[in-house]
Amino acid sequence: MKVYLFLLFFIIFGPINLLAQDESNLIETTATITNIETSISGRRSSAMATVTYSTQNGEQLTSKVRILHLPLLGTFKNVGDTLKVKYEANNPYLLKSSADSFLANYGLYLLIALALLLGIKRFWKKRSI
């Protein structure tokens, strides 16, 4: 039983390293939110923020970045707030925020999978008694 749980854990969490992006060439800066757009399509909803930020060269740029958005609560950011973003030195228009992380995107699914695993484990224990 323990071997199966270990293998299942490895199967679920093993690909995380494969999905991780090399962030060694990303530069972190602070951006100011100038506009927030939310979109709802079916059961999915997302929020994009238009931000202004400065590069290492001192150039002021405007771009869009995805921000954390909960379906019933909305986003916790407002226009005028600041957030940390990362950009590539060779293409500073492509931004990455903390909302783009693996856990932010798939954390809820991982919690549901964990709850199912614990439920199945308890069911098997009661069944074997």
C-alpha positions in Angstrom: 0.0 0.0 0.0 2.8 2.4 0.9 4.6 1.6 -2.3 1.5 2.5 -4.3 1.0 5.8 -2.5 4.7 6.6 -3.1 4.4 5.8 -6.8 1.2 7.8 -7.1 2.8 10.8 -5.4 5.8 10.5 -7.8 3.5 10.4 -10.8 1.5 13.4 -9.7 4.4 15.6 -8.6 7.2 14.3 -10.8 6.3 16.4 -13.9 6.6 19.7 -11.9 10.3 19.8 -12.7 9.6 19.2 -16.3 7.2 22.1 -16.5 9.5 24.5 -14.6 10.9 27.2 -16.8 14.5 28.3 -16.5 14.3 31.8 -14.8 18.0 32.5 -14.8 17.7 35.1 -17.6 14.7 36.9 -16.2 15.0 40.3 -14.6 12.6 41.3 -11.8 11.1 44.8 -11.5 8.2 46.5 -10.0 5.2 47.4 -12.2 2.2 49.7 -11.6 -1.3 48.5 -12.6 -3.0 51.0 -14.9 -6.0 48.9 -16.0 -7.6 45.5 -15.0 -9.7 43.5 -17.4 -11.6 40.4 -16.3 -13.0 37.8 -18.8 -15.4 35.0 -18.1 -16.0 32.2 -20.6 -18.0 29.3 -19.4 -16.6 28.1 -16.1 -13.3 29.8 -16.5 -12.5 33.3 -15.5 -9.2 35.3 -15.7 -7.9 38.7 -15.0 -5.3 40.6 -17.1 -3.7 43.8 -15.8 -2.2 46.5 -18.0 1.0 47.6 -16.3 3.8 50.1 -16.7 7.3 49.3 -15.7 10.9 50.4 -16.2 13.6 48.2 -17.7 17.2 48.1 -16.5 18.0 50.6 -19.3 15.5 53.1 -17.9 13.0 52.6 -20.7 9.3 52.9 -19.7 7.2 50.1 -21.1 3.5 49.1 -21.0 2.4 45.5 -21.3 -0.2 43.1 -20.0 0.3 40.4 -17.4 -2.0 37.8 -15.9 -2.9 38.4 -12.2 -4.3 36.1 -9.6 -8.1 35.9 -9.9 -10.5 33.8 -7.9 -13.8 33.0 -9.7 -16.3 34.3 -7.1 -14.1 36.8 -5.3 -12.3 38.5 -8.3 -8.8 39.9 -8.1 -7.2 41.3 -5.0 -5.4 44.0 -6.9 -6.7 47.4 -7.8 -5.6 50.1 -10.3 -2.6 51.9 -8.9 -1.3 48.9 -7.0 2.2 47.6 -7.6 3.3 44.1 -8.2 6.6 42.2 -9.0 7.0 41.1 -12.5 9.8 39.4 -14.4 10.9 40.1 -18.0 13.5 38.7 -20.4 16.4 41.0 -21.1 16.2 40.3 -24.9 12.4 40.8 -25.0 11.2 43.1 -22.2 7.6 43.1 -23.5 7.0 39.5 -22.4 6.1 39.6 -18.7 5.7 36.9 -16.1 4.0 37.4 -12.8 3.5 35.2 -9.7 0.1 34.3 -11.1 1.8 32.3 -13.9 3.3 29.8 -11.4 2.4 26.1 -11.6 0.8 26.1 -8.1 -1.2 29.2 -8.8 -2.6 27.6 -12.0 -3.0 24.0 -10.8 -3.0 24.3 -6.9 -6.8 23.7 -6.6 -6.6 20.6 -8.8 -3.7 19.3 -6.6 -5.7 19.8 -3.4 -8.7 18.0 -4.9 -6.4 15.1 -5.9 -4.9 15.0 -2.4 -8.4 14.9 -0.9 -9.4 12.1 -3.2 -6.3 10.1 -2.3 -6.9 10.5 1.4 -10.6 9.6 1.0 -9.7 6.4 -0.9 -7.1 5.5 1.7 -9.7 5.8 4.5 -12.2 3.8 2.5 -9.7 1.0 2.0 -8.8 0.9 5.7 -12.5 0.7 6.7 -13.2 -1.9 4.0 -10.4 -4.2 5.2 -11.7 -4.2 8.8 
